[in-house]
């Protein structure tokens, strides 16, 4: 699995630092990057909040499959530094938990937002695509895979329904990668 990268001394409390410093992105750097046929799969969410961590867990499972031409990135949230790897991909799949969505896995095509301006602490996938387009000149084909969250309490475990959805989500990504 990818590695965590943290600079500077350890914080006194994780709450004293911005999330990107406490839980920076993990990137699978073993896979070939920069190829025109590359698929980037980004899983984001808080792995300490139960089902909210399903995005990173899906991506870890995809990484374990070692699919040719698939690069993975795991992060607690989307942030501006993700725009560069997004811009380098032919296709990107964003994987996240959804607390206010229907009770099934959803796989929706995305278009870039009209503006790349960030209005909040974290970006959503459409803003990330707009930022990739505006700063790096390319917004790839993109999909948003959302998995309904049942329990976002403090836990590193997924609820049984979300564990079943994880298997379906991994299969959707695998099918996309072998097309």
Secondary structure by P-SEA (a helix, b strand, c coil): cbbbbbccccccccccccccccccbbbccccccccccbbbbbbbccccccccaaaaaaaaaaaaaccccbbbbbcccccccaaaaaaaccbbbbbbbbccccccbbbbbbccccccccccccccaaaaaaaaaaccccccbbbbbbbbbccccccccccaaaaaaaaaaaaaaaaaaac
